[in-house]
């Protein structure tokens, strides 16, 4: 028998019981709220206790949170958080009332923006590294005459120089962005051309200033980099709620 429960998208503060329509993760279930003492969980009926981590399901989960965020400050819940019953949700809201209120206060009026900065032309970057690093220049001048060991050494030098260049340049880009944000989280740079991969929590009133700083970084580099901007969106990277249910479920 399939598990019947309540899928939780997030926590909001409201004295009302808004209905957000049939936009649930199953693309048909009504997204509603259940609450107590001015706190509410945004939920829909769930026919199962586990959802496949697919692009469609993750997009549905995110879409609900983003719609709710247009009207309320929301503490996003991680994907596939399912409660057994409404009673379990009400107990959760009461048990962690102070924590949720403090988090909602912290996130009030704030949005998240994701920034990725990538070098446009790696050939140009490697040429810059060769000009800037004497040891690499000398090995390059020797060419293949240095043998296999020299080639390995050259590769190691270039890799180290690339990492250092990325760290120095990335810090230069991050510095002004951090000044116009409340918090930031730096992620891994997953490709050789990625210099910055970071999320910023921004006061909505400072969003124009943040955007201006982002544009200036791009303009100052005169086409050398690509800046990818995602947001504004709910604070997915800055709220990490772990729910532990009775009986050990989480």
N, C-alpha and C positions, 0 to 999 in steps of 0.2 A: 504494500500500500504506500502511495506517495505521501510524503510528509506535508501537512498543511500548517502553514505558519504565517509570520508577518515579516516581510522584507523591509529592512530599515535603510533609508537613504541618508538620514542626518537628523540633527537636533536643532530646533529653533525655539525662540521665545515668542509665545503668543497666548493671548487669553481667548482667542477664537478657535474655530475648528475648520480652517480652510480646506477646500477640495480643489486639487490641481488638475483634475481630469484624468481620462484613461491613457496615461502616458507611462505606466509602470514598465518594469523590466521585461514583462511578457508582452509589451506593446498593446495591452488591452485593459489591464487592471487599473482601477481607479487609485490614484495617489491621494491619500487623505492624511489626517493627523490624529494622533491620540495623545492627550496630555494631562498634566496635573500641575497645579501651583504656577501656572504661567510658562511652563516648559512643555514642549511637545516633540514627539518623534514623527518624522515624515515617513509614511509606510504605504505598502500595498500588500494585498494578499499574495501569498507565495504557495505554489503547488509543490515545492521541493525545498530541500535544505542545502542543495549545492547546485551552482550554476557553472557551466563550462566557461572558462576564461577565454572568451572569443571577442573579436572586435565589435560584433553586434551587441553582445551583452554589456561589455564595458562602455560602449557608446550610449546605450540605453540608461545605464546607471548614472553616467555623467550628465546626460541630458536632463534627467529629473532634477539633479542637484542644481544645475545651472538655471533651470526655470524657477525653482523655489528661491534661489539667490536673487532673483529680480525683485522679490518682494520682502525677503527676510534675510537677516544674517543667519547663516547656516554653518553648523559644524559637520562637515562631510564625514560620512561613515565609509569604512573600507568596503570594497566590492564583496558581495555575497555575505552580508550580515543578516542572519535570519533568526527571529525569536520564535519561541514555541507559541506564544499567545500574547494578547494585549495586556493581560495581568502581569506577565513577565516584563513587558516594556514599562508599565507604570511603576513597578517595583524598582526598575533600573533608574528611572527619572528621579524617584524619591531618594534612593540610596546615594546617587551621585549629583544631587541637586547643586551643591556648592561648586563642585568642579565644573559642571556644565555652564553655570551662570558666569563664573570667572572667565571661562574660555570665550563665551559669547560676548562678554564685555571687551575682552582683548581683541576680538575679530570685528567688532562693530565698526562699520565705515571703511573697512579695509578689503583690498582685492589682491589677488595673486597675478603676477606676470612672469612668464617664462622667457628667458633670453638665451639664445644660442648664437655664438659668433664664430664664423668659419673663415679661414683663408680661402680666397677665390682661386688662386693659382699656385699650386704647390711647387711648380718649377721655379717660380719667382722666389718663393720662400727658401728653397734649397740653395739658390744662387746667393741669397742674402747671407745664409749660414756660412757658405764658403768664403764670402768676402770678410765676414766678421771673425772667423776662427782661423788663426795662423796655422795650427797643426793640420787642419783639414786642407788648407790651401797647399801646404807642402806635400801632403800625401797625394793630393789631386795632381800636382805637378809631376810626381814620379810615375803616375799612371800605373799600368799593369806590370811595370818593371819591378815593383816591390814584392811580387809574389802573392800567393793565397793568404798568407798571414797578414800581410799589409792591407789587403782588401777587407779582411774581417775586422781589423783594427779601425780602418776608415769607416766601416759601417757602424761600429760601436760609437765612434766619435760623433758621427752625424746624428745618430739616434739620441745621444746625450745632449747634443747641442740643440736639437729640435725640442726636446723636453724642457730645456732651460729657456729657450726662446718663448715657448708656449706659456710657461709659468710667469715670466717677466711681462710679456705683452698682455696676458690675461689679467694680471693684477692691475695693469694700467687701465684696462677697460672696466674692471669691476669697481675700482676706487670711486669714480663719480656716481656710478649707479647705486652703490651702497649708501652714499650720502643722502640720496633722495628716497630711501626705503626704510621701513621699520625693522625688518629682518631680511636675511637672505640665506639661502641654502645652495651650496655648490655641489653639482653632480659630476660624475665622471665624464671626461671627454672621450668619447667612444670611437672616434676616427682620427686619423693623423691630421686632418685639416681643421678639426674643432679646437678652438682656443678657449671658449667659455661655454659652460652649460650650467645655468644657474636659475633659481626661482627667487622672486622678490615679493615680499609682503609690503604693500604700498597703501598708505592712507589715500582714499579716493580723491581727496582734495589736492593731493600732490601728484596725481596721475599725469597732468599736463607737463609738469616739470620733469618727471621721469621720462616721458616720451621725448621731450626736447633734448635731454641728455643723451638718450639713445640715438636720436637723429644726428646729434653733433659728433658722436663717436663714429658713426658711419660716414658722415661728410668729411671729417678730418682725415680719414684713411683713403679718400679719393678713389674708391672702387677696389681697394685692396682686399676688403673683407665683405662678407655677407652677414647681415644681422637678421636673425629670424625671431620674430616677436609673437608670443602666444598669450592671449588674454585681452582684457582683464577677465578673470574667472574666480570662482570661489577658492578659498585657501586650502586646496587639496594637500599641498606640501607642508603646511604649517599646523595642521590638526591631525593628530594620530591617536584616535580613540581605540582602545582595546576593550572589548566587552567580554566579560567573563560571566557566563550564566551559571545558575545552580546546576550542580551535577557535572561541572567541568567543561561544558560547552563554551566555545568562544567564537 
